[in-house]
Amino acid sequence: MRARGSAMGAEFRGKGIQVQLGPMMNLMRAPASGRAWEGFGGDPYLSGEGAYETIMGIQSQGVQAVAKHIINKCAMNRSTRVTLVRLTLTTARNMKCTFIHVQANVASVMCSYNQSESEVAVELYDADVLITTNTVNGTFACQNNNTLNGLLKTELAFQGYIMSDWSATHSTDAANQGLDVSFVLLLNVVTCSHDALDDNARSSVRPQPLRFQPGNSGLSVPNNERSHRRYGYTDSSGVVRKAFDHPFTLNDLSPQYSTADFPYLIAPVDAISTRATSEGSEVSSSLSDSDLDAAVQTVTGKSVAFVFVTADSGELGTPVDGNDGDRNDLQAWYDGDALINAVAAVNPNTVVVVNTVGPIIVEAWIDNPNVTALVWSGLPGQEAGNSLVDILYGDYNPRKANITPRYEFGFGLSYTTFSYSSLSVSGSAAGGTPRSGYGSSLDLELHTKVIAVTFTLKNTGAIGGHEIPQLYVSLPSSANSPPSQLKGFDSVYLAAGESRQVSFHLSRYDVSIWDVVTQRWEVPSGAIGVMDGTFMSAGMDRCAVPASIHCDHLIQALSGAEADLPRSIVTNQEVFDFLESAARKYGIEFWKPGSGIIHQIVLENYAAPGMLMLGTDSHTPNAGGLGLLAIGVGGADAVDALTGTPWELKAPQITGVHLTGEMNGWVTPKDLILHLAGKLTVRGGTGRILEYFGPGVFTQSCTGLATVANMGAEVGATTSTFPYGKSMRDYLNATGRAPVARAADAAALNGFLSADEGAEYDEVIQINISDLEPTINGPFTPDLATPLSKFGDMVREKGWKDEISAGLIGSCTNSSYQDMTSVADLARQAKAVGLKTTVPFLCTPGSEQIRATMERDNVTSSLEDVGALVLANACGPCIGQWKRDDKKGEENAILTSFNRNFKARNDGNSLTMNFLASPTIVTAMSFVGKLSFNPATDSIRLPTGESFKFSPPKGQDLPANGFTAGEASFYPTPSPVPQPETQVVIKEGSQRLELLEPFTSYFGSTNARGLELPNLKVLMRVKGKCTTDHISAAGPWLKYKGHLSNISENLLITATNDEGGEVNVAWDHDHDATQTETDTIPNVAKRFKARQQPWTLVVDDNYGEGSAREHAALQPRFYGCAMIVARSFARIHETNLKKQGVLPLWFADKADYSRIGSGDIVETHGLANLLNGSYDAEIALKVTKRNGEIFTIPTKHTMSKDQLKWLRAGSALNHISAHID
């Protein structure tokens, strides 16, 4: 940077020019602006450093630099309408980049344009007043006393002179306000004071000290993993497109501000031809911008094709090809995208070279597998051809840095690789007394380096090269600053295998903010995070979004919370320590074991109206009770969000559920969703969002709506949501989030947080909740709904025993304060007449806050008085964490207020029938112990001979005395700062935790079928309902969730084989003499894996319904499953399969399901076309039966463009990792 400035200064001096109007240090906010190329991008620190080094270089040659523009220059062309959002003097100070020129002893600074409204409307907000024209707090930038005399000449002790931009002076009064030199236009004449004129004169003749230090520069080669190659050619190459013989350089890009006449020019085509000839290669070229046929003919059959594209600009009424100054858009000019795609269609080694004044959109071709490299050449100059050849042939190794997104500062691939290690931070920003007044912002105490950041950088490749390490700082939340700010970068050359310690140093200024109260720089209170840019880009330091970890799945219920929690902590200590250390390392809020169930905690602490939330559990939509979109996803989808990777979801349809009426008697929100589940079935909500509306919504409590949203997962809905209303406001206030409530109120007043008037739905379901009655769903499926008034008849018709073996209430679905006070009301009624529950009655509080508030308000004691056992604040029996000693192997019925009732889910007994009901129905029936009991109509015979009938229960929506937090040690540190030095350790030989090894792509060199899947053998045809519980059982298996090898032993162990009807039986038609013809499903899968035989499954409708359990996709993939063909998939599981590199296909004709059997060989046809970019290609399956019969069946798929990349890479993580590396 400094050498560049020095070169410009020398040229100016050589021409007899004493003042250079540069460098430009504006922050690039409009990428299409015609003069964006003059600056250093959008980062404040980078712009400041670039300006500083350039000024030092210019002035080292005896030429005065003019840093432009001091503040508020946002329009590069007065013909462009732009918007500047909320720039006040304080905001400008905290940008910092506009002031670093003072530290470089710059001779002059320039004020910015002041366009009239007829030319441009620049919106500037200050104290909510909209001011048009380019002003600072309402005053023209070139006559603003606060910025010129106050900020520059006093606070920054600026010794140079301030000049206006062209036509930027509106009055002679500007001289009184600090302007020293004016250009061109004076609109109003005002008397100037003698002091102001004296200051003008002093500023204009003050000598400027100069210093010099040279630097480096280089080209960038950004693209994917295919670009780690040098281009040495042995046969021929083709060069096409404009700039083939004349690079777009400073003599014809951006006219008027960058005109130059070269003494000579090395064109790229000449340099490439010279180098190719010397190595015995041939070069042919196509000169036309529009003749695609000629371009295609030129590159066909060549070893490499170079395609040159450009985007130009101009300014001030100088149109270039229809672009009047600023660019009209960010596309490559002359339809460059079409040329690139045409060339790439016929040449598998297409290299794109971009000469442009600023960013262009590359999405039309950047992911084309035949585009193997992108060379960002920018504005190259007279040595354009030679510099390009140096890069292409590997004579010079371009510098690199790796950060998502595409493409940021320093990005670019290198011909080598680097590793970072041993990051350490020493020193402190504490101490020091910032001062105010003259020169305060240049105070030595503010700028002395007080923090050292050191790490080891190693070149791990086989060739020397440059790396660009970057230092980022994260200030405490009290600073209200961006989450990470660039504070240092360097260019480090390392020979192959060489290591070097790299250090950055920070001053108090680097970690300070401008305090509007004290009017000085202050170090904000709290911890300051420091990270290297490469760690951050890899997700190695912190999450891109707020995140939390919850330990709710491993607390086993046995004898009550007091004993169960400590025992489970000891049993699972290794896992909890792993989770806690990971949270500490990456700055994630960690909720300790016993704190509660994730969904209840989220509702109490994180959910807010109008937000989007992802959670790694299918019941994440529980948070929708607060009027947001909360969506359950798999772990790999969560990685997308945590790393800032775009997360995608096929646009769902919207089902409107119109509620009228009001609930009466025993009816609860749980009965509403049980009733709806019966109407929709477990597949009725798939690919849909359930949006509830109508007057009936506003009669429900917020937690009641959460119950409804929670169980929307049982009908396959993507999520459920509701319009914002009073109950949500009350809940936010009660849970300590009044500011969120006020913000939601304001949003609602402005028409947000509810459906637009006249909104249309894909389907509307009408429900009058006045007509509902209590409902019981089950067994074995949550959609088998029976009204309570008819349930007794159903029990008799089915021949079930008319008895309940246990009643269980609580869980994430029904453990709100309203639920618990309602059942406590029933308990008090029962106690009053001497009744106790006749069966085990277990209560699971959803959170520590609920438990503590229940205990304080005597809800817990009321339940315990009638026989309740209060369990730990955790998932417990709902997910199978129930150490039940009775009823093993016996048919029995339990009644629960849970959300899911799949076979063997709760106690591991496949004969246990779980019936879902509201907590009040479960409680009332637990006093009688009979399935046929209807508390709304039936009476209980008391020992006295009298009859007792429950009154409808009454509960409280929210506690009159507010919630109490309970045990503080369960709660996390709010917004913790990452501690990257934390070691996340997996104990050697652990049976609970295992490092996940990357899955191998099926499209490697060993696959003779290229981009088709290898020949697959059918493992089995799965019959009927196959949930994620069938694929990867819960209960005692949950302890192995961190150990893929161990948990894979339960693969499909409760699934039914359609060929024979047996559970957990698969056929091995290729077994050897030591093996049996049939075995368990996981054992046969392991046999296939040992033979390196990839396999496929044929499955029924709604395959993978239920939880978001990612192991249900990991386990088949671990054993070698490459494809699953289904009649239909559940949404989350289908995505999880894609993430793990398993191809999910849908039968075009569901009848084809029965045509494929175990041992058949299946070949994909058409997948290669899809992977090669023909996104409308269809995939057919060629089936070779064991008897030799061959036929082909059509299929459908839902693979997106990005998901195809995951498949090709072997998994989504492989794809992400490749781009990071």
C-alpha positions, 0 to 999 in steps of 0.5 A: 500500500505504501509503495503504491502511494510512493509510486503515485507521489513520484509520478505527481512530483515528476510532472511538477504537481505539488498536491494530489487529490487523494487517497479516497477513504470513503467506505464503499456502501454502494458497490455499483458507484462509478468511483468505488475502485478508488477506495479500500472497500467497506471496512472502516479499519481497512479503509483507514489503514489503506489511507494511512499507508497511501498518504505516507507513500505520497508524502514521502515524495514531497507531494501533499496528499489530500485525504478525501472525504472527511465525512459523509461522502456517500454518492459517487455520482450525483446522478445516483440516488443513495441512502445514508442510514443514521450517520451522526457525528458520534457514529462517524467517530466510531467508524474511526477510518476517517480520522487515521489520516491525521496520524499520517500527518496528511497535508489536507483533507477534503469535505464532501459534495453537497448535492441539491435535492434535484440531483440526489436525496441523501437521507440523514437521520438525527434525533428522528429528523429527516434532513435532505441534502448531504449534511451533518446534523443539518449543516452542510458538511463543508461549513459544519463547525463541529466537524471542522473546528471541533473534531478536526482542528481541536480534538484531532489537533489537525495541522493541515488545511481543509478544502472543499470538494467541487461545488461543495461550498454554499457560503463564505460563512464556511471560512468562519466554520473552519474551511480553509480552501474552497473550490468553484461555487459560492452561493451566499456571501457572509462576512468572514472574521479575521481569526478565521482568515488567519487560520485559513492562511496558517493551515494552508502554509504549514509544513508537512513532515514525511516518512516512508516505508515500502510494501507489497501487492499481488493478485487474488485467485478466489474459487473453490478447492479445484483452484489449488493448481498451477496452469502449466500447459503441454498442448493448447489453450484458448483465450476468449472475450474482450480484454484478450489483447487489451486489458481494461486498465486505467486508461479506459476504465472510469474515465475522467478520474483515472486517465493515463497513457501507458508508455507500453502495454503487455496485453494478456493474450501476448503474454500468454502466447509468449509463455505458451510458445516457449513451452511448446503449446498453442494459443488460439483466440476469439475476439468477439464479445457476442459471437458465442459460437466462435468462442465455443469453437475456439475452446473446444478440445483445448486443455484450458480456456481463459475467459476475460470479462469486465465491468466499466464505469464513468462519472459526471455525465460521461456515459459508458455503454449506457452506464451514465457514471455509476454502473447500472447493475453489478453484472459483467458487461457485454453479457459476460455471464452467457459467454462464460457458461457457453465456454464452460459447457464445452471446456472442463477447465475454464478459467475466468479473469475479471477486470472490473472497477468494483464487485460483480455478481458471479452467481450465474457461473461460479458454481459451474463445475467446469469453472475451475478458477477465478482470477480477480485482476481488477485494474492491472496496468501496463504489465497486465499480461506479465502479472497474469502469466506469473499467477497462472503459471505459478511463478508467483503464489497469490496471497490468500485468506479464508472467510465466508462469504464470497468474497471478502477482504483478502480472500483468495486461494493459494497454491499452498495451505496454512495452519494456525495454532497457539493463539495467545493474548497478553496485556490489558486495556485497563488503566489510563485516563482518557482526556478531553480537549485539544488533541485528545484523540491523539493522546499517547495514552490512547494510542500506546500498544497495550495488548499483544495477540500472538499465534503461530502460522505455518505453511503446511503445503509444498510451495512457498506463499503469502498468507494474510492473517487478520485480527478481529476484536469483539467488544462487550455488548455494552459497546453496542458495536458490530460483533467483530471488527477488523483491527489488524492484518499482515502479509506473511511469506512462508517457505514450504514447511516454514513456521513463524510467530505472528504478532498484532498489537492493540492500543486502547483506541482500538478497543474504545468507543466514543462516549457521548456523555463524557465526550471522550474515548472510553474502553467499554466495561466487560470482556473483550474477545480477540480472534484470528480471521481464519478461526472465525471463518471456520466457526472456530471461535464463535457462532454467527448467531446467538446460540445455547446448549441444553442438557435435558435428554440424559436425566433418567427418571426413577425416584424423584428429582432429589436423587435422579439429578445427582445420579444422572450427572455422575453417570453422564459427567463425561458428556456434560463436561464435553458440552460445557467445554465446547460452549465455553470455547465458542461463547455459547450459553450453557444451561446446566443439567437440571435447568430444564427442557430446551423448549420451555427455557427458550419460551421463557428466555429467548423467543420474541415475536417476529423472529426466526429461530432454529433448534435441533429438536422437532418440537422447537416450534413450541416457541411459536406460542410467542408469535414467531417462526421457530423451526426444528432442524437437524444438527447439520442444518444448525451448523449452517446457522451457527457458521453463517452459512445460508440455510435453505428451506423449500417454501412451505404452503400456508394452512390457515386455522381459523378459530372462533368461539371460546373453550369451556369446562374441561377443554384446554389448548391441548385438546385443540391440537389433539383434535386437529391432529386427528383431522390432519393425520401425521402427514397432513402438515408436511411442507406447511406452516400452520397459521392460526387466526381469528377471535378464538386465538386471543382467548388463549394464554401464551403458554396454551398457544405454545402447547398447540405449536409444540404438537404441530410437529406431530402432523408434520408441520414445518412450524406453527404461529399466531398473531401477536396479542395481549397474552403474549405481551403479558407473558413477556412482561412476566418473564422479565422482557418488558422491552421486547413487549414494547418493541412488539407493541410498536411493531403491531401498531405498524401493521406487523406481527399479524396476517395482512388484511385479506391474506390468502391461504393455501387451505383454511380449516375452520374450528369453533373451539366452543364445540370441542371436548376433551380428546385422547389420542393413541395408542402408538400414533399421535393422530388417532383422536377420540373424543373423551365421551367416546373413549370408553366405548373404544376401550371396550370395542378394542378389548383393552384392559380398562386400567391405567398403569401410570399417569404422567404430566408435564414435559415441554408440552404441558408444564406451564404455570397454567397447566400446573395450577390447573392440576393443583386445583384438581389435587386440592379438590381430591384431597378435600374428600380424602382421595389419592391417586391410585396409580404412579403419578409423575410430574415433570416441570419444564424448567427450574423457573417453573419448578421454583415458582410451583414450590413457592406457590404451594403447587408442588405440595398440593400435588405431592399431598395426593401422591405425585412424584416430582421429577427433575426438570428434564425430558425424562419419560417423554423421550424414554429416560424412565427407569421403569421396573414394572410392566416389563413385557406386559401389555399396559396403558399409560396416560400422559400429557406428552406430545409423542406416543410411538411404540416403546418410546417411553419405557422401552416396552413395545406393549405399553400403550401411551394415550395422549391427553391434557394434563387435567384429564391425565390427573383426574383419571389417575385418581380412578385408574380406569381408561373409561373414566370421564371426569366431565360426567362421571362420579367417584364413589368415596369410602364413605359411600358418597359420590364425588365429581370433579369441578372443571379445573381452574388455573392461573395463566401467570403467577400473581407474584411473578416467577422466581428463578430458583437455583441460580447455578443452573443458569448460564452466563449471559452472552459469554465471550468465547475462550478459544484456549479452552480444550474440548477433550474426548477421553481416549477409549471413551464409549460415550464420545467419538470423533466423527470421521468425514464420510467418503464421497461415493463419486471418487476415483473408485467409482467406475460409474463416474457421477452416477452412484455405484451399483447399490444392493437393496438391504431391505424393504421397510414396511409401514410406519418407520419413525426416527425412533424406529431408525435410531431408538431412544431410551437407553440408547441416548447415552451413545448419541456422542458415539456413532459406532456404538449407537449405530448398533440400534439401526432400524431394530424396531423396523418391520421387514416387508418381506416376511413381516418380521421385526429387526430381520434382514436377508443377506443373499451373499453370505458366506459359509460362516454366516447365516442367511438372515440376521439383525438389520444392523448386523447385515448392514455391517456385513455390507460395509465390510464387503465395501458394498454400498446399499439402499433402502426401500421405504414406505410413506412419511419415512422418518417422521417424529423427532429431528434425530440426526442419528437416524441419518448418520447411522445408515450413512455410517454403514454404507447407505448411499440412497433411500427410495421412499413413497414419501419422506418427513421433512426434517429427516429428508434434509438430514439425509441430504446433509449426510450425503445420502440421496433421498428419492421419491417413487413417481408411482408409489406402486413401484415400492413393492417391485424392489426387494432385498438383494436386488441391484439398483443403478441410478441413471440421470444423476450425473446430468443433475450433478453437471448442472442440468437441474431439470434432469430426471433420475431413473432407477434401473433395477436388476432382480435376483432372478435376472429380470431388469426394469426401470422405474421413474423417481422424483427428487427435491435436491436443490443446487446446494444440496447437490454439492453436499451429495457430491462432496459426501456430506454437507460438512465435507463441502463446507470444510473444502471451502474453508480449507 
